[in-house]
Amino acid sequence: MTDNDVTRGKKILVVGVGNPILSDDGVGIHIARRLKEIGIPGVDIEELPASGLELLDMVLGYDHVVIIDAIVTNGGTPGDVYNLEEGDFERTVHGASPHGVNIATALALGRRLVGDRMPSSTRFIAVEAADIVNVSENMTPAVAASAQSVVDELAAELTRD
């Protein structure tokens, strides 16, 4: 099954996550803004400068959600792009505390509380970051190049019939 089979005829949301003034941490926000400029019919695009419980209100009622964020992995190369699913984050789900809730925990909580209103599919696009601590509105070159590739590929995917 292709991604297009998952999204055809569905209510779709793309969420860019991050802090756009912390260099590569803003990659999700930058991608969301570029997608908004393109304008993809039938696709809602939002920005989320935080993560966690704030995401729940955004995703309710959507069939398919794409979440775009920066990631830092052991051994990753800046600019690497990862396509992940909710199951890939099972080990990162926190306990019951609402403080510091990450996206995976928020989605798991939403599924338990309002499962039928949660998206039937959630996809994560994560871009390996080089710098998530220095104050800058600019991404590093490798991440900026990957961001444009993600914009191009996602726009093409979401506009196919």
C-alpha positions in Angstrom: 0.0 0.0 0.0 1.4 3.4 -0.9 1.1 6.5 1.2 -1.3 7.8 -1.4 -3.6 4.8 -0.7 -3.6 5.8 3.0 -4.4 9.5 2.3 -6.9 9.4 -0.6 -10.2 10.8 0.4 -9.1 11.4 4.0 -8.9 14.5 6.1 -5.2 15.3 6.3 -3.1 17.4 8.7 0.6 18.3 8.4 2.1 19.6 11.6 5.6 21.2 11.7 7.1 21.0 15.2 10.0 22.9 16.6 11.5 26.2 17.6 12.3 28.3 14.5 14.9 30.4 16.3 17.0 27.5 17.4 18.7 26.7 14.1 17.9 23.1 13.0 15.3 22.6 15.7 13.0 24.7 13.6 13.1 22.4 10.5 9.6 21.2 11.1 8.3 24.8 11.3 10.2 25.8 8.2 8.9 22.9 6.2 5.3 23.7 7.3 5.7 27.3 6.3 7.0 26.3 2.8 4.1 23.9 2.4 1.6 26.6 3.3 3.1 28.8 0.6 2.6 26.1 -1.9 -1.0 25.5 -0.8 -2.1 21.9 -1.1 -5.8 21.6 -1.6 -7.5 19.4 1.0 -4.5 19.5 3.4 -4.4 21.5 6.6 -1.0 22.7 7.7 -0.2 23.8 11.2 2.8 24.9 13.3 3.5 23.6 16.8 6.3 25.4 18.6 5.9 23.1 21.5 5.3 19.4 21.7 3.1 17.1 23.7 -0.4 17.6 24.9 -0.9 20.7 22.7 -0.8 18.3 19.8 -4.0 16.5 20.9 -6.3 19.3 20.1 -4.8 19.7 16.7 -5.1 16.1 15.5 -8.6 15.3 16.7 -10.9 14.6 13.8 -8.2 14.0 11.2 -7.8 10.7 9.4 -4.1 11.0 8.6 -1.5 13.2 10.3 2.1 13.9 9.2 4.3 15.3 12.0 7.6 16.9 10.9 10.4 17.5 13.5 14.1 17.6 14.1 15.8 14.5 15.6 19.2 13.8 17.1 20.3 10.2 17.0 23.5 8.4 17.8 25.5 8.1 14.7 23.1 10.1 12.4 24.4 12.4 9.8 22.9 15.9 9.7 20.3 16.1 7.0 19.3 12.4 7.1 15.6 12.0 6.8 13.7 9.3 8.7 10.1 8.1 8.0 8.7 6.7 11.2 5.4 5.5 12.6 3.9 5.7 16.1 5.2 2.2 16.9 8.8 3.4 16.5 8.3 5.5 19.6 6.9 2.9 22.0 10.0 2.9 24.1 9.9 6.7 24.5 6.4 6.9 26.1 6.6 8.5 29.5 4.7 7.7 32.6 1.6 9.5 33.9 3.1 12.9 34.5 1.8 15.6 32.2 5.1 17.5 32.6 7.5 17.1 29.7 5.1 14.9 27.7 6.6 14.1 24.3 4.6 13.7 21.1 4.6 9.9 21.4 3.2 10.0 24.9 0.5 12.6 23.9 -0.6 10.4 21.0 -0.8 7.3 23.2 -2.8 9.2 25.8 -5.1 10.5 23.2 -5.7 7.0 21.9 -6.6 5.8 25.4 -8.9 8.8 26.1 -10.6 9.5 22.8 -9.5 6.7 20.5 -12.2 7.1 17.9 -11.4 10.7 17.3 -7.7 10.2 16.9 -6.1 9.8 13.4 -6.2 6.3 12.0 -2.6 6.8 10.7 0.2 9.0 11.9 3.5 9.4 10.1 6.6 11.1 11.4 9.2 12.7 9.2 12.3 13.5 11.2 15.3 15.3 9.9 18.7 14.7 11.6 19.8 18.0 13.2 23.3 19.3 13.5 22.5 22.3 15.8 19.5 22.6 18.1 20.9 24.9 20.7 22.3 28.0 19.0 19.9 30.9 18.5 19.6 31.4 14.7 16.7 31.6 12.3 18.8 29.8 9.8 19.2 26.0 9.5 22.6 24.5 8.9 23.3 23.8 5.2 22.7 20.0 5.3 19.5 20.4 7.1 18.3 23.2 4.9 18.9 21.1 1.8 17.0 18.1 3.3 14.2 20.4 4.3 13.7 21.5 0.7 13.7 17.8 -0.4 11.1 17.0 2.2 8.9 19.9 1.0 9.2 18.8 -2.6 8.5 15.1 -1.9 5.6 15.7 0.6 4.0 18.3 -1.7 4.2 15.9 -4.6 2.8 13.0 -2.5 -0.1 15.0 -1.1 -1.2 16.4 -4.5 -1.3 13.1 -6.3 -4.8 11.8 -7.0 
